[in-house]
Amino acid sequence: MVKFRAFDGVVTMIDDFSIGQSNEAGCYKLFSVDDRHGAMVNFVVAPTTYFVDHVMVGAGDRITGFYDANAPVPLIYPPQFRALVMAKDTTYQSVKVDHFNRRLESSDGTLRLNIAPHTRIILENGQAFTGNIANRNLIVVYGATTRSIPAQTTPTTIIVMC
């Protein structure tokens, strides 16, 4: 099972990343991200990496990268993770990527979802999702939350990761 972790910071550099196959040249990128507190991470961005709102990211942008904490990583500095989801930080919008249980509560117990009629529920390809979103990995885009434990929110968009 995927255990999602996040790292946020400012993109300091974007370079091409070679995986050793000539037909893949230019398809993979390496994003260097600095959290401005001394920590740095490199994200390998593959063609399958999902970008929330399909935004273009450049050097100087503040982003949050989500990766699988259970995946093997090379023992190098700075750490290098395969990005599963990338979100460009925007005002009044938060993004959480996690497994949500039958009560629509995140695996870390920090966020519970309240679904409204206006909540868009879609697949990664942009098509409508008509199944049950409980017990799935979700990309949740939301605004305000309550101050309860867990915090509750009514998301604007939920992207189901099949």
C-alpha positions as CSV (number, residue, x, y, z in Angstrom):
1,M,0.0,0.0,0.0
2,V,1.2,3.5,-0.8
3,K,2.1,5.7,2.2
4,F,1.9,9.2,0.9
5,R,4.3,11.8,2.2
6,A,4.7,15.5,1.2
7,F,7.5,17.9,0.8
8,D,6.9,21.5,0.1
9,G,9.3,24.3,-0.9
10,V,10.5,26.4,-3.8
11,V,11.7,24.9,-7.1
12,T,15.3,26.0,-7.5
13,M,16.1,24.1,-10.6
14,I,14.5,21.9,-13.3
15,D,16.7,19.6,-15.4
16,D,16.2,16.7,-17.8
17,F,16.7,13.4,-16.1
18,S,18.0,10.3,-18.0
19,I,16.7,6.9,-17.2
20,G,19.1,5.3,-19.7
21,Q,16.7,4.8,-22.7
22,S,17.3,7.0,-25.7
23,N,13.6,7.1,-26.7
24,E,12.8,8.5,-23.2
25,A,15.1,11.6,-23.6
26,G,13.3,14.7,-22.3
27,C,10.4,12.8,-20.9
28,Y,11.7,12.8,-17.3
29,K,12.6,15.8,-15.3
30,L,14.5,16.4,-12.0
31,F,12.9,19.1,-9.8
32,S,15.2,20.4,-7.1
33,V,13.1,21.8,-4.2
34,D,14.3,23.8,-1.2
35,D,12.1,24.3,1.9
36,R,14.1,27.5,2.9
37,H,14.9,25.9,6.2
38,G,17.9,23.9,5.1
39,A,16.2,20.9,3.7
40,M,16.4,20.0,0.0
41,V,14.8,17.2,-2.1
42,N,15.1,16.2,-5.7
43,F,11.9,14.9,-7.3
44,V,12.0,12.7,-10.3
45,V,9.0,13.8,-12.4
46,A,7.8,11.2,-14.8
47,P,5.3,11.4,-17.6
48,T,2.8,9.7,-15.3
49,T,3.2,12.3,-12.5
50,Y,-0.1,14.0,-11.9
51,F,0.0,17.8,-11.7
52,V,-3.1,19.2,-9.9
53,D,-5.0,21.5,-12.2
54,H,-2.5,20.5,-15.0
55,V,-0.4,23.6,-14.2
56,M,3.1,24.4,-15.6
57,V,5.7,24.6,-12.9
58,G,8.9,26.6,-13.2
59,A,11.9,27.6,-11.1
60,G,10.8,29.9,-8.3
61,D,7.4,28.4,-7.9
62,R,6.3,27.2,-4.5
63,I,5.1,23.5,-4.8
64,T,4.2,20.5,-2.8
65,G,5.4,17.1,-4.0
66,F,3.8,13.9,-2.9
67,Y,5.7,10.6,-3.0
68,D,5.5,7.1,-1.7
69,A,7.4,6.9,1.7
70,N,7.5,3.1,1.3
71,A,9.2,3.1,-2.1
72,P,13.0,2.4,-2.3
73,V,15.2,5.4,-2.7
74,P,18.9,5.8,-3.5
75,L,21.1,6.7,-0.5
76,I,22.3,10.0,-1.8
77,Y,22.0,13.7,-0.7
78,P,19.8,15.4,-1.3
79,P,17.2,12.7,-1.1
80,Q,15.6,11.8,-4.5
81,F,12.0,10.7,-4.6
82,R,9.7,9.7,-7.5
83,A,7.0,12.3,-7.5
84,L,3.5,10.8,-7.7
85,V,1.6,14.1,-7.5
86,M,2.7,17.7,-7.7
87,A,0.7,20.7,-6.6
88,K,1.6,24.3,-7.2
89,D,0.8,26.3,-4.1
90,T,-2.0,28.8,-4.5
91,T,-3.8,31.2,-2.1
92,Y,-6.9,29.8,-0.5
93,Q,-6.4,26.3,-1.8
94,S,-4.9,23.3,-0.1
95,V,-4.1,19.8,-1.5
96,K,-4.0,16.5,0.4
97,V,-3.0,13.2,-1.2
98,D,-3.8,10.2,1.0
99,H,-5.8,7.1,1.5
100,F,-9.3,7.9,2.8
101,N,-11.3,5.2,4.8
102,R,-15.0,4.4,4.8
103,R,-15.7,7.5,6.9
104,L,-13.7,9.6,4.3
105,E,-11.0,10.3,6.9
106,S,-7.4,10.4,5.9
107,S,-5.0,7.7,7.0
108,D,-3.1,10.1,9.3
109,G,-6.4,11.2,10.9
110,T,-6.0,14.9,10.2
111,L,-8.7,15.5,7.6
112,R,-12.3,14.3,7.1
113,L,-14.3,15.0,3.9
114,N,-17.8,16.3,3.7
115,I,-19.1,15.8,0.1
116,A,-21.4,18.5,-1.3
117,P,-23.5,18.4,-4.5
118,H,-21.0,20.9,-6.0
119,T,-17.9,18.8,-5.2
120,R,-16.4,17.6,-8.5
121,I,-15.3,14.0,-8.3
122,I,-13.2,13.0,-11.3
123,L,-10.5,10.5,-12.5
124,E,-7.0,11.6,-13.2
125,N,-7.9,11.8,-16.9
126,G,-10.6,14.4,-16.1
127,Q,-13.6,12.1,-16.6
128,A,-16.4,11.8,-14.1
129,F,-16.0,9.2,-11.4
130,T,-19.3,7.5,-10.5
131,G,-18.2,4.9,-8.0
132,N,-17.7,5.0,-4.2
133,I,-14.7,7.2,-3.1
134,A,-14.4,5.5,0.3
135,N,-11.3,3.3,0.9
136,R,-9.4,4.8,-2.0
137,N,-6.3,7.0,-2.6
138,L,-7.6,10.5,-3.4
139,I,-6.2,13.8,-4.4
140,V,-8.3,16.3,-2.5
141,V,-8.4,20.0,-3.4
142,Y,-10.1,22.1,-0.7
143,G,-10.3,25.5,0.9
144,A,-11.3,26.3,4.5
145,T,-11.4,23.7,7.2
146,T,-12.9,23.5,10.7
147,R,-10.6,23.7,13.7
148,S,-11.8,20.3,15.0
149,I,-9.8,17.1,15.2
150,P,-9.9,15.8,12.6
151,A,-10.3,19.0,10.6
152,Q,-13.3,18.8,8.3
153,T,-13.7,20.3,4.9
154,T,-16.0,20.3,1.9
155,P,-13.6,19.8,-1.1
156,T,-14.0,21.7,-4.3
157,T,-12.5,18.7,-6.3
158,I,-11.6,15.1,-5.6
159,I,-9.4,13.3,-8.0
160,V,-9.7,9.5,-7.6
161,M,-6.4,7.6,-8.1
162,C,-7.3,4.3,-9.6
